[in-house]
Amino acid sequence: MNMKFILADLRSSLKQWLRSKGTVFWTILFPVLLIMIFGSIFSGTGEVEYDLVIQDLDDSELSESYINILENISLLKITIVDADTDLSEYLQEESKSVAIQIPEDFSETLQQSYVDENVSVNISFFYDPSEQTTTSVIRNIITSTLYEYNMGLTGSKSVIGLDDVSTLGEEFNFIDFFVPGMIGFTIMTSMIYGSIERNTKYRKDGILRKLLTMPVTRAEWILSKMLFMLVLSFISTFVILFFGILVWGLSIKISIFFFILVIATSFLFSGMGMIIGRFVKDEETADMAGGAITFPMMFLAGTFFPLAQMPEFLQNVAQVLPLYYVNEGLRNAMIYDDFGKTIYFTAFVLVFALVFFLIGVFLTKWKED
């Protein structure tokens, strides 16, 4: 083994790496971003509070005693609503995912259970199927407290149960809510990576300079490339939907807003890729630059982790990220079928698309500075 050659080649590679300031920058920045993001998400898991809305229709000593048990659990942040409140509507308006409703005959049934072993009463458990993690945690807490409460009152009988009520009024699986986020994430990564790599390669190979001698304007060239990327966006989107419906039986809705969001998302992240590509000089740094932009948005914009799981300051960060509005727009258009929120999030996506695309076009040059 020629150690002299190995060491010489190692020194040469290190010198070449150090000469490329962009490569050094993105190589260091990428792991820093990862540890900061995941550290922020998971370091505060012991301090997470889960919102639980409670509606007490019974308003008795027994129902209040159970509510007191829940209020003493540090993981829960309790909100009490009036008996005349439409609970499902309240949850949607206040963006809450879980609630329980204590029925009017709660106390009466518990007292009757001492003489009649066959009686039972169910507490209604309202939940948002898209918030699977939050729902699971709170449901486990409710189930455990009900078990202890049952044992304390009856000694052995299980009188109080849970009756699950989806806030959407329809049966959905978690995959139904995951797919819109997956569509947004897929378009984002393909557009950003595609734009960065294409612009960097064309600049390095001198293709952009050659375009100066051709009878084509910069706007025409950019538009043709963006239309090509848009076609790819629709291909990947429909592939995801096709296999999702075929394999998992997705339950989704396709409307005009779905197409508007896919088009706007494609132009949004293409523009972002052009902006980044303007400052990436080497092909070697293109992947790292793209990853440094896409990874924070992928994990902070609610694609995989519910925002309620994150510390409050990260939830605020998420709401300035374009992918957050893409994800929420697609979910409201395809799953929730909420016209008002679909319009709201679509408007944000269109504004982001216009701003990033115009800046990207403005910064794209035929020649090096």
Secondary structure, 3 states (H helix, E strand, C coil): CCHHHHHHHHHHHHHHHHHCHHHHHHHHHHHHHHHHHHHHHHHCHHHCCEEEEEEECCCCHHHHHHHHHHHCCCCEEEEEECCCCCHHHHHHHCCCCEEEEECCCHHHHHHHCCCCCCCCEEEEEEECCCCHHHHHHHHHHHHHHHHHHHHHHHCCCCCEEEEEEECCCCCCCHHHHHHHHHHHHHHHHHHHHHHHHHHHHHHHCCHHHHHHHCCCCHHHHHHHHHHHHHHHHHHHHHHHHHHHHHHHCCCCCCCHHHHHHHHHHHHHHHHHHHHHHCCCCCHHHHHHHHHHHHHHHHHHCCCCCCHHHCCHHHHHHHCCCHHHHHHHHHHHHHHHCCHHHHHHHHHHHHHHHHHHHHHHHHHCCCCCC
